[in-house]
């Protein structure tokens, strides 16, 4: 008559669990969560945060619109008529930007195709290439006379080489099978790329509106609004909007992969997942995004303090800014990982952010949950290597094109920087879909491994699990 205990039901020792707040007793445990219906949201969670975010968007848009209709930007436009860039140079820069964007999109598509059709080659290349990147950086540092930086990069290259040889290399087959599984699902549902593209365009529009709102606020106040408090507030607004867009894409991808995992995917499941992320789960998305935006804002303030110390040769400010930036960065990484798995649970079982977070804490005590974190780290390294290579190749293409147009040296340097950033960001947006899908599969497996065995379409994921016992 004893109930069989699954791996996902294994809980921390009672002595540790009793230290949790009493209010957490009402939250769900992994075993209870599995009994909830999947993909059937019935109520809007964390509604207050959705209302606050909408007010934030309305406020920024209202400031921008008011400044525009009152002619606040007229003087700024008149001042920009006497520019120092000729029309020929301006047209050449536009062509360079167009080539940069087009090549970046092509490289991102090629990267996704490689993940689908040659995942083992990609993983092995990344494992070999990561130490080489640090080694090349060390050589460049020595060439330019920075001995200390060169020695540091050499040390990092040695550490990365040992890490790859003793740990990552034996997991390359499992990582390749996982990446191929996720890429196959996305190829069957191209609507995921449509949702991601539309969301990225909305994020770009949000950035433009935010720029006009900030400039309009400064101009309307006669420069009085250009103080640290206002700048920090506007930075928080901007980062909050960006984070909401990023997590909407993540929850859409997680919903798609989770439906595929539980064999409940339909032709319209991508748009259904996106609809849930923008409605029932939107409050939870806004809450998690707000915490990360605050941490990013605090990190930027700490970096500003550090740079101020460098400028003033103040060792106290440098030390304080560096330590605070390091601590805040670690907190951001921890909460981002925590939010990733919490949002995965929300996309399946439609619970609140607090309930999902409690289950994530419980999952971290199980072997399956810990293994998911470790493997997700490896896919992140592979995706980082691919994004870096895409940015580097795009940078070289843009440089050669800019030189063929006869642009000045400063213009070529600016175009090269732009090419690397655009190439890296576009490929990173594509890679984020893959990482979201990987984390969703690990979350589903940690809660219900039997569903994986019953799904014939999960053969590559089952192959991934066969390389190491969970």
Residue, then its C-alpha position, 0 to 999 in steps of 0.5 A: x500500500x505504499x505510494x511509489x515515489x518518483x524521482x521528481x517527487x524527492x524533496x529536501x530533508x524535513x529539517x530544511x523544509x521547515x525553515x521555509x515561510x509558512x505561506x509556502x505550505x500552500x504552494x504545489x510540490x512536483x508530484x501535485x503539479x503533475x496532476x494538474x491539467x496541461x495547457x489549460x489556463x483558467x485565470x490570469x496570474x499576477x495581474x497587478x504587474x501586468x497593469x503596472x507594465x501597461x501603465x509604464x508603456x502608456x507613460x512613455x508613449x504619452x511623453x513621446x506623443x506630447x513632445x512630438x505634437x507640441x513641436x519639441x523636436x523642431x529645434x533639434x531637427x533644425x540643428x541636425x540640418x548642418x550635418x558633417x556627413x555628406x549625402x554620398x557618405x550617408x548613402x554608403x552607410x545605409x548600404x553598409x547597414x543593409x548589407x550587415x543586416x542581410x548577412x546577419x539574417x543569412x548567418x542566423x539561418x545557416x546556424x539553425x540549419x547546421x544545428x538541425x543537420x550537423x549538430x555533432x559537427x557544431x558541438x565539436x567545433x565549439x568545444x575545440x574553438x572556445x579555447x582557441x578564441x581565448x588563445x587568439x585574444x591572448x596573442x592579440x593582447x601581446x601584440x598590442x603590448x598588454x602583457x597583463x591582459x595577455x597572461x590572463x587570457x592565456x590562463x583562461x585558455x588553459x582553464x577552458x581547455x581543461x574544462x572541455x577535455x575533462x568534462x564537455x567532450x564526453x557530453x558532446x553526443x548528448x548535446x548534439x542529440x538535444x540540439x537536433x531534437x529542438x531544431x527538428x521541432x522548430x522546423x516543423x513549426x515555422x510560425x515560431x520564427x514569425x512570432x520571434x520576428x514580430x516580437x523583435x520588431x515590437x522591441x525595436x519600436x519600443x526602443x525608438x519610442x523610448x529614445x524620443x520620450x527621453x529626449x523630449x523629457x530633457x528638451x521640455x524641461x530645459x535640461x533639468x531632467x538630465x539628472x541621474x534620477x531621471x536617467x535611471x528611471x528611464x533606463x529601468x523602463x527601457x530594460x523592463x520592456x526589453x525583458x518582457x519581449x525576451x520572456x514572451x519569446x521564451x514562453x512561446x518556445x517553451x510552450x511549443x516544446x512542452x506541447x510536443x513533449x507531451x504529444x499535444x502539439x497542433x498546427x496552431x500550437x505556436x500561436x496558442x502558446x504566444x496568445x497564452x504568454x501575452x494574456x494569462x501569463x503576461x502578469x507573471x512575465x512582467x514580474x520576472x522581467x521587472x526583477x531582472x530589469x532592476x538588477x540590470x539597472x543596478x549593475x549599470x549603476x555599479x559599472x558607472x561608479x567604477x568608471x567614475x573611480x577610474x576617471x578620478x583615480x579613486x581606488x575606493x570607488x573603483x573597488x566598490x563599483x567592481x565588487x557591487x557589479x560582480x555581486x549583482x551580475x551573479x544575482x542576475x544570473x541566478x535569478x535568470x536561471x530560476x526564472x527560466x525554469x519557472x516560466x517553463x512550468x508556467x507555460x505547461x501548468x498555468x500556475x503563478x510565478x510564486x508557485x512555479x518558483x517553489x516547484x523549481x526550488x524543489x526540483x533543484x534537490x533532484x538529480x534530474x533537475x540538477x542534470x538539466x541545469x548542467x546540460x543547459x550550460x553546455x548548450x549555452x556555450x555552444x550557442x555563444x560560440x556560434x553567435x560570436x563566429x556569426x558576429x565575427x564573419x559579419x564584421x569581416x564582410x562589412x569591412x570588405x564592403x565598406x573598403x570597396x565603397x572607399x569610406x574613411x577609416x573612422x567610417x570603416x571602424x564604425x561599420x565593423x563594430x556595427x557589423x559585429x554587434x548586429x551579427x551577434x545579436x541576430x544570431x543570439x536571437x535565433x539561439x535563444x529559441x534553441x536554449x529555451x526549447x532545451x530548458x523546456x525539455x529538461x523541465x518536462x522530463x524532470x517532472x514526467x519522464x514517462x511521457x518522454x518514453x511514450x512519445x515516438x517523436x522524442x527519439x533524439x531526446x531519448x538518445x540524449x538521455x541514453x548517454x548518461x543515466x539520470 
